[in-house]
Amino acid sequence: MLRDFFTYNRTERELRPQIPLFAAAFGAGVVAGTWKPHEADLVGEGYRSVITQAGFGFLANWVGEFAPDAKRILRRKKGEETSTGRN
C-alpha cells in the first residue's frame, strides 16, 4: 500500500512522495467537476478523484505483484491435469 504513495528517486535508494501524481488527480477532479451541472463542491470532486487514484493505484500494484505467481500456479495445475490424461 505504501508503494502507491511513495516512489524511488533517481538514485533508486531513497523514497519520495508521489506528490505530482496526486496533485494531477486532484486537478483533474476539479476540472471534471466544472463540467457537471449544479456542482458547487469542486474541492470535494478533487478529493474524490484522489481517493479513486489511490484505490486504482493500489489495485494495479497488487495485481502487478501477485499476478506472476498466480499465473505460474495456474499453469502448473493445468500442466498436471494434462499430464495425467484429464482435461
Stockholm file with secondary structure:
# STOCKHOLM 1.0

chainA/1-87         MLRDFFTYNRTERELRPQIPLFAAAFGAGVVAGTWKPHEADLVGEGYRSVITQAGFGFLANWVGEFAPDAKRILRRKKGEETSTGRN
#=GR chainA/1-87 SS CGGGTEEECTTSSSEEECHHHHHHHHHHHHHHHHTSTTCCCHHHHHHHHHHHHHHHHHHHHHHHHHHHHHHHHHHHHHHHHHHTTCC
#=GC SS_cons        CGGGTEEECTTSSSEEECHHHHHHHHHHHHHHHHTSTTCCCHHHHHHHHHHHHHHHHHHHHHHHHHHHHHHHHHHHHHHHHHHTTCC
//
